[in-house]
């Protein structure tokens, strides 16, 4: 009889423990949310106090610049086709920066991923070293590296290309190493049994398995690098971003040029995004998905 009554006695205790656990979780969640709100409010207050103008007083003027750009572009809309054609060379320079940086970053990330993956690395003890290198490359913002290189090498597209390539190598190396961990090691072991070198094992046993994912991530990174190369133009790295900075610096009278550059960037990013998305879907799924 005591054994039969035991489960009935335990049921209220289990229910009470569950309710107590639920209350504690709600309390912890509420405290976490409260801390987050307090930190956000204090951070905003500090930033607003150090800003040149108060956000509370100046937020009404946030749409003044876009309104001026749109108004001047509409007033000079007949000149828009000529402006678009005028900035095509700068856009091509931006695309070249992004493409070359993506290519260099692709090969750099490929090499770093292979030497930092368990079961594939030729020097297993150095895996943490190569992973920390990738962490450093990802942690350094492109604009900081570009500013340092511009100080050393002077203004131009080369510092931007190097800065984007370094960041791309760190980002792709991390992604590729995770892809490599899912590769089947049986082909690698088979090649090793017949005396294949490490490079041959990687080239014929691993890369063919993961090539679609490699290319998919590479195309995605190319999209990101187009935006990054345009942003780096603001610090003197050339390309369409440099022209946009000049047109915005001159202010009224040049806003039609800024509008033309905005239109070019928007159309370029949309086209590249759609094309790379279709290519990625073909590589990873073997079929095309309509945008």
C-alpha positions, 0 to 999 in steps of 0.5 A: 500500500505504501508503494502504491501511494508513493507516486500520488505523493510525488505528483504534487511535489513534482508539480510544485517543483515545476511551478517554482522552476517556471517562476524562477525562469520568468524572474530571470528573464524579467531581470535580464530584460530590465538590465538590457533596457537600462543599458540601452537607455544609459548608452543612448543617453551617453551617446546623445550627450556626446553628440554634436546635436541632441537626437531629441531635438534633431530627429525631425530633420532626419528626412531633410537630406533624402528630401533634398536629394529626391527633389533635386534629382526630380528637377534634373531628371532629364540628366539622369541617363547621362549621369548614370553613364558617367559613373559606369567606370567607377562602378566597374572599379568597385566591382573589380575590387570586390571580385579580386578581393573575393577571389583572393579571400576564397583561396585564403579561406580555403587554405586556412580551412583545410589546415584548421579542420580536425582529421584533415589538418597536416599539423593537428597541433597547429589547429588552434593557431590557424583558428586564432588567425581566422578570428583575428582576420574576422575581428578587424573591420575592413575600414580600419585595415583600409585606413591603415593601408591607405596611410602606408600605401596612399589612396587607391583601390589596392588598400581596399582590395587587400582589406576586404580580402583579409576579412573575406579569408577569415570569414570564409575560412570559418565557414569552410572549416565547418563544411569540411567537418561534414565531409566523408573521410573514407575517400581520404583514407583510401587515397592515403592507403595508396600513398597519396600526399596531403595535397592530393588527398585534399584535392581529390578526396575532400574538395569535390565533396564540398565544392558546391558549398564552397562556391555557394558561400563564395558567391554570398561573400561576393555580394557582401564585398560589393557593399564593403568596397562601396563603403570603403570608397568614402575613406579614399579607396576609390570606386563608386563610393569615392564619387558618392562622397564627393557628390554628398560633400559638395551639397546642393547642386550635386545631389542629382549625382548622389541620386544617380549613384544611389540608383546604380548601387541599388540596381547593381546589388539587386542584380548581383543578389538575384544572379548569385542566389540562382547560382547558389540554388543550382549548386546546392540543390540542383534546381533553380528557384525563381526570385 
